[in-house]
Amino acid sequence: MVKLTMIARVMDGLPLVEGLDDGRDLKDADFYKQQAKALFKNLSIGHTEASRMSVETGPYVFHYIIEGRVCYLTLCDRSYPKKLAFLYLEDLKNEFERGYGDQVETAARPYAFIKFDTFIQKTRKLYLDTQTQRNLAKLKDEILEVHQIMTRNVQEVLGVGEKLDQVSEMSSRLTLDTRVYAEKARNLNRQALIRKWAPVAIVIGVVLLLFWVRKKIW
């Protein structure tokens, strides 16, 4: 069964549309929505180059396709036929391109095309029952083959981004630490010079003061 559907702009991960069931059949809906947004983030920074992929997460599977500047993603039960999931996404892609394809680049706010949810819900209902004559015919159709579409685990996919983020964070931290240590070293050097030359300066100052006082007296 199709649980969650999201459409996002690839270049920055901006969510354009979201379609969700009534929530009764999807536990931890917010958790999976956050995972979907994390996948969009990975795509926006080029961590994944595949234009079609399935990503396993718990009892569900994310399926997505990328066409042009847009990513179409759905979350389904693991038992839901992969072929139907991608045919569902293809239907959404074709309709979205017709209605909003030329507006994607100029979208400036999240969920700018929320009206498209009406089409998502209507199309989702057609794909709910895998045993309908329509869907059985689609499963037998040879137009779309999904055997070559890669399936990966969500930890593996998101882990790439997390590791790169960790490396970047460590690099920034090391740079900051280096600056801090350099400043401390400069302070220590100044203190060492003061301790070394302060007594000499004091002695010289006292001698000069005595000469000045003696000159004033005499």
C-alpha positions as a Markdown table, in Angstrom:
| # | Residue | x | y | z |
|---|---|---|---|---|
| 1 | Met | 0.0 | 0.0 | 0.0 |
| 2 | Val | 1.2 | 3.5 | -0.8 |
| 3 | Lys | 1.7 | 5.4 | 2.5 |
| 4 | Leu | 3.4 | 8.7 | 1.7 |
| 5 | Thr | 4.1 | 10.6 | -1.4 |
| 6 | Met | 6.4 | 13.7 | -1.7 |
| 7 | Ile | 7.6 | 15.7 | -4.6 |
| 8 | Ala | 10.7 | 17.9 | -4.2 |
| 9 | Arg | 13.0 | 20.1 | -6.3 |
| 10 | Val | 16.4 | 18.3 | -6.7 |
| 11 | Met | 18.7 | 21.3 | -6.7 |
| 12 | Asp | 17.9 | 22.3 | -3.1 |
| 13 | Gly | 15.6 | 19.6 | -1.7 |
| 14 | Leu | 12.6 | 22.1 | -1.5 |
| 15 | Pro | 9.4 | 20.1 | -1.0 |
| 16 | Leu | 6.8 | 21.1 | -3.6 |
| 17 | Val | 3.9 | 18.7 | -2.8 |
| 18 | Glu | 3.1 | 16.2 | -0.1 |
| 19 | Gly | 0.4 | 13.5 | -0.2 |
| 20 | Leu | -0.3 | 11.5 | 3.0 |
| 21 | Asp | -2.9 | 8.9 | 3.9 |
| 22 | Asp | -5.2 | 9.5 | 6.9 |
| 23 | Gly | -2.4 | 8.4 | 9.3 |
| 24 | Arg | -4.1 | 5.4 | 10.8 |
| 25 | Asp | -2.0 | 3.0 | 8.7 |
| 26 | Leu | 1.3 | 4.8 | 9.0 |
| 27 | Lys | 3.0 | 4.8 | 12.4 |
| 28 | Asp | 5.7 | 7.4 | 13.1 |
| 29 | Ala | 4.6 | 9.4 | 10.1 |
| 30 | Asp | 6.8 | 12.4 | 11.1 |
| 31 | Phe | 9.8 | 10.1 | 11.3 |
| 32 | Tyr | 9.4 | 8.9 | 7.8 |
| 33 | Lys | 8.7 | 12.4 | 6.5 |
| 34 | Gln | 12.0 | 13.5 | 8.0 |
| 35 | Gln | 13.8 | 10.5 | 6.4 |
| 36 | Ala | 12.3 | 11.6 | 3.0 |
| 37 | Lys | 13.6 | 15.1 | 3.5 |
| 38 | Ala | 17.0 | 13.7 | 4.4 |
| 39 | Leu | 17.0 | 11.7 | 1.1 |
| 40 | Phe | 16.1 | 14.9 | -0.8 |
| 41 | Lys | 19.0 | 16.7 | 1.0 |
| 42 | Asn | 21.4 | 13.9 | -0.2 |
| 43 | Leu | 20.1 | 14.2 | -3.7 |
| 44 | Ser | 20.5 | 18.0 | -3.7 |
| 45 | Ile | 24.2 | 17.8 | -2.8 |
| 46 | Gly | 24.9 | 15.1 | -5.3 |
| 47 | His | 25.4 | 12.1 | -2.9 |
| 48 | Thr | 23.3 | 9.8 | -5.1 |
| 49 | Glu | 23.4 | 9.8 | -8.9 |
| 50 | Ala | 20.8 | 7.1 | -9.6 |
| 51 | Ser | 17.7 | 8.5 | -11.3 |
| 52 | Arg | 15.6 | 5.5 | -10.0 |
| 53 | Met | 16.2 | 3.8 | -6.7 |
| 54 | Ser | 14.4 | 1.9 | -3.9 |
| 55 | Val | 15.5 | 2.5 | -0.3 |
| 56 | Glu | 14.5 | 0.1 | 2.5 |
| 57 | Thr | 13.5 | 1.5 | 5.9 |
| 58 | Gly | 12.0 | -0.6 | 8.6 |
| 59 | Pro | 8.8 | -2.3 | 7.3 |
| 60 | Tyr | 8.6 | 0.1 | 4.4 |
| 61 | Val | 10.5 | 1.0 | 1.2 |
| 62 | Phe | 11.0 | 4.4 | -0.4 |
| 63 | His | 10.8 | 4.4 | -4.2 |
| 64 | Tyr | 11.9 | 7.5 | -6.1 |
| 65 | Ile | 12.4 | 8.7 | -9.7 |
| 66 | Ile | 14.3 | 11.8 | -10.7 |
| 67 | Glu | 13.2 | 13.6 | -13.9 |
| 68 | Gly | 14.8 | 16.8 | -14.8 |
| 69 | Arg | 14.8 | 19.1 | -11.8 |
| 70 | Val | 12.2 | 17.1 | -9.8 |
| 71 | Cys | 12.3 | 14.1 | -7.5 |
| 72 | Tyr | 9.1 | 12.0 | -7.1 |
| 73 | Leu | 9.1 | 9.8 | -4.0 |
| 74 | Thr | 6.7 | 7.4 | -2.4 |
| 75 | Leu | 6.8 | 5.2 | 0.7 |
| 76 | Cys | 5.2 | 1.8 | 0.4 |
| 77 | Asp | 4.9 | -1.4 | 2.4 |
| 78 | Arg | 7.7 | -3.9 | 1.6 |
| 79 | Ser | 5.2 | -6.3 | 0.2 |
| 80 | Tyr | 3.8 | -3.7 | -2.3 |
| 81 | Pro | 4.9 | -4.6 | -5.8 |
| 82 | Lys | 7.9 | -2.5 | -6.9 |
| 83 | Lys | 6.6 | -2.3 | -10.4 |
| 84 | Leu | 3.3 | -0.7 | -9.3 |
| 85 | Ala | 5.2 | 1.8 | -7.1 |
| 86 | Phe | 7.2 | 3.0 | -10.0 |
| 87 | Leu | 4.2 | 3.1 | -12.4 |
| 88 | Tyr | 2.4 | 5.2 | -9.8 |
| 89 | Leu | 5.3 | 7.6 | -9.7 |
| 90 | Glu | 5.4 | 7.7 | -13.5 |
| 91 | Asp | 1.7 | 8.7 | -13.5 |
| 92 | Leu | 2.4 | 11.5 | -11.0 |
| 93 | Lys | 5.5 | 12.7 | -13.0 |
| 94 | Asn | 3.6 | 12.9 | -16.3 |
| 95 | Glu | 0.7 | 14.9 | -14.7 |
| 96 | Phe | 2.9 | 17.2 | -12.6 |
| 97 | Glu | 5.1 | 18.0 | -15.6 |
| 98 | Arg | 2.0 | 19.0 | -17.6 |
| 99 | Gly | 0.6 | 21.2 | -14.9 |
| 100 | Tyr | 3.6 | 22.7 | -13.2 |
| 101 | Gly | 6.8 | 21.7 | -15.1 |
| 102 | Asp | 7.6 | 25.3 | -16.1 |
| 103 | Gln | 7.0 | 26.7 | -12.6 |
| 104 | Val | 9.5 | 24.5 | -10.6 |
| 105 | Glu | 12.5 | 26.7 | -10.8 |
| 106 | Thr | 10.6 | 29.8 | -9.7 |
| 107 | Ala | 8.9 | 28.1 | -6.6 |
| 108 | Ala | 10.1 | 30.1 | -3.6 |
| 109 | Arg | 8.3 | 28.5 | -0.7 |
| 110 | Pro | 7.7 | 24.9 | 0.5 |
| 111 | Tyr | 4.6 | 23.1 | -0.8 |
| 112 | Ala | 4.0 | 25.7 | -3.4 |
| 113 | Phe | 2.0 | 23.2 | -5.5 |
| 114 | Ile | -0.2 | 21.7 | -2.8 |
| 115 | Lys | -3.2 | 21.7 | -5.1 |
| 116 | Phe | -1.6 | 18.8 | -6.9 |
| 117 | Asp | -2.4 | 16.7 | -3.8 |
| 118 | Thr | -5.9 | 16.2 | -5.3 |
| 119 | Phe | -4.4 | 14.3 | -8.2 |
| 120 | Ile | -2.1 | 12.4 | -5.8 |
| 121 | Gln | -5.0 | 11.2 | -3.7 |
| 122 | Lys | -7.1 | 10.2 | -6.8 |
| 123 | Thr | -4.2 | 8.3 | -8.4 |
| 124 | Arg | -3.2 | 6.7 | -5.1 |
| 125 | Lys | -6.7 | 5.1 | -4.8 |
| 126 | Leu | -6.2 | 3.5 | -8.1 |
| 127 | Tyr | -3.0 | 1.8 | -6.9 |
| 128 | Leu | -4.2 | 0.7 | -3.4 |
| 129 | Asp | -5.5 | -2.7 | -4.3 |
| 130 | Thr | -2.9 | -4.7 | -6.1 |
| 131 | Gln | -5.4 | -7.4 | -7.1 |
| 132 | Thr | -7.7 | -5.2 | -9.2 |
| 133 | Gln | -7.8 | -6.2 | -12.9 |
| 134 | Arg | -6.2 | -2.8 | -13.8 |
| 135 | Asn | -3.2 | -3.3 | -11.5 |
| 136 | Leu | -2.8 | -7.0 | -12.4 |
| 137 | Ala | -2.7 | -6.0 | -16.1 |
| 138 | Lys | 0.0 | -3.4 | -15.2 |
| 139 | Leu | 2.1 | -6.0 | -13.4 |
| 140 | Lys | 2.0 | -8.2 | -16.5 |
| 141 | Asp | 2.8 | -5.3 | -18.9 |
| 142 | Glu | 6.3 | -5.3 | -20.2 |
| 143 | Ile | 6.5 | -1.5 | -20.7 |
| 144 | Leu | 8.3 | -1.0 | -17.4 |
| 145 | Glu | 10.9 | -3.4 | -16.0 |
| 146 | Val | 12.3 | -2.7 | -12.5 |
| 147 | His | 14.8 | -5.5 | -12.1 |
| 148 | Gln | 17.7 | -3.2 | -12.8 |
| 149 | Ile | 16.6 | -0.6 | -10.3 |
| 150 | Met | 18.9 | -0.6 | -7.3 |
| 151 | Thr | 17.7 | -1.3 | -3.8 |
| 152 | Arg | 19.7 | 0.0 | -0.8 |
| 153 | Asn | 19.2 | 0.4 | 2.9 |
| 154 | Val | 18.3 | 3.9 | 4.3 |
| 155 | Gln | 21.3 | 3.8 | 6.8 |
| 156 | Glu | 23.6 | 3.1 | 3.9 |
| 157 | Val | 22.2 | 5.9 | 1.8 |
| 158 | Leu | 21.9 | 8.5 | 4.5 |
| 159 | Gly | 25.2 | 7.4 | 6.1 |
| 160 | Val | 27.1 | 8.7 | 3.1 |
| 161 | Gly | 25.8 | 12.2 | 3.8 |
| 162 | Glu | 26.3 | 11.9 | 7.5 |
| 163 | Lys | 29.9 | 10.8 | 7.2 |
| 164 | Leu | 30.7 | 13.7 | 4.8 |
| 165 | Asp | 29.0 | 16.1 | 7.2 |
| 166 | Gln | 31.0 | 14.6 | 10.1 |
| 167 | Val | 34.2 | 15.1 | 8.1 |
| 168 | Ser | 33.3 | 18.7 | 7.3 |
| 169 | Glu | 32.4 | 19.3 | 11.0 |
| 170 | Met | 35.7 | 17.7 | 12.2 |
| 171 | Ser | 37.7 | 19.8 | 9.7 |
| 172 | Ser | 36.0 | 23.0 | 10.9 |
| 173 | Arg | 36.6 | 22.0 | 14.5 |
| 174 | Leu | 40.3 | 21.4 | 13.8 |
| 175 | Thr | 40.6 | 24.7 | 12.0 |
| 176 | Leu | 39.0 | 26.5 | 15.0 |
| 177 | Asp | 41.2 | 24.5 | 17.5 |
| 178 | Thr | 44.3 | 25.4 | 15.5 |
| 179 | Arg | 43.4 | 29.1 | 15.7 |
| 180 | Val | 42.8 | 28.8 | 19.5 |
| 181 | Tyr | 46.1 | 27.0 | 20.1 |
| 182 | Ala | 48.0 | 29.5 | 18.0 |
| 183 | Glu | 46.5 | 32.4 | 20.0 |
| 184 | Lys | 47.4 | 30.6 | 23.2 |
| 185 | Ala | 51.0 | 30.1 | 22.0 |
| 186 | Arg | 51.3 | 33.8 | 21.2 |
| 187 | Asn | 50.0 | 34.7 | 24.6 |
| 188 | Leu | 52.5 | 32.3 | 26.3 |
| 189 | Asn | 55.4 | 33.7 | 24.2 |
| 190 | Arg | 54.4 | 37.2 | 25.3 |
| 191 | Gln | 54.2 | 36.2 | 28.9 |
| 192 | Ala | 57.6 | 34.4 | 28.7 |
| 193 | Leu | 59.2 | 37.6 | 27.2 |
| 194 | Ile | 57.6 | 39.7 | 29.9 |
| 195 | Arg | 59.0 | 37.4 | 32.7 |
| 196 | Lys | 62.4 | 37.4 | 31.0 |
| 197 | Trp | 62.8 | 41.1 | 30.4 |
| 198 | Ala | 60.6 | 42.7 | 33.1 |
| 199 | Pro | 63.4 | 42.5 | 35.8 |
| 200 | Val | 65.9 | 44.0 | 33.5 |
| 201 | Ala | 63.5 | 46.8 | 32.6 |
| 202 | Ile | 62.7 | 47.4 | 36.3 |
| 203 | Val | 66.4 | 47.7 | 37.1 |
| 204 | Ile | 67.1 | 50.0 | 34.2 |
| 205 | Gly | 64.1 | 52.1 | 35.2 |
| 206 | Val | 65.3 | 52.3 | 38.8 |
| 207 | Val | 68.8 | 53.3 | 37.7 |
| 208 | Leu | 67.5 | 56.0 | 35.4 |
| 209 | Leu | 65.2 | 57.3 | 38.2 |
| 210 | Leu | 68.2 | 57.5 | 40.6 |
| 211 | Phe | 70.2 | 59.4 | 38.1 |
| 212 | Trp | 67.3 | 61.8 | 37.5 |
| 213 | Val | 66.8 | 62.4 | 41.2 |
| 214 | Arg | 70.6 | 62.9 | 41.8 |
| 215 | Lys | 70.7 | 65.4 | 39.0 |
| 216 | Lys | 67.8 | 67.3 | 40.4 |
| 217 | Ile | 69.3 | 67.4 | 43.9 |
| 218 | Trp | 72.8 | 68.4 | 42.7 |
